[in-house]
Structures are given as structure tokens and as C-alpha cells.
Amino acid sequence: MTVPERAALAAAQERLLAALVGDAQPPPGFDPERLRVQSEVLRAKRAHSAPSPRPRTSFLRRLRRGGAA
């Protein structure tokens, strides 16, 4: 892959990522509705997988006291 091809691919990937995780317009050739749905799925997945400090802290306290996990 040539340097210009690599640069074009990187720019296309940036546009796609911006449409998926931001509020950018879909890049040419992509179905706006499918990208909107996928964007919602990714946002929900991130929200669900975001770590909560409280359970971790509770787990560490029990572990230090010799309690079961």
C-alpha cells in the first residue's frame, strides 16, 4: 500500500469512526440508518461496560479480610 493510499484509508476510517461514536455525518457510501443503529448499540455497550468503582472497592475490602469474592 502506498503512502497516499494509506492516508486515504486513514481519513476514511476517521470519518467512519466519527459517524459511529460522534455526531458526524455518515461517510459517502454508508447507509445512514444502519450507522445510526450501530452507533446506538456501541453507546449502550460502552455505558453497560463502564466500570463502577464501588463494586471493585467492595470486592477488595472483602478480599483483604479473607472473605469470599
Secondary structure, DSSP 8 states (H G I E B T S, - for coil): --HHHHHHHHHHHHHHHHHHHSS----TTS-HHHHHHHHHHHHHHHHHHS--HHHHHHHHHHHHTT---
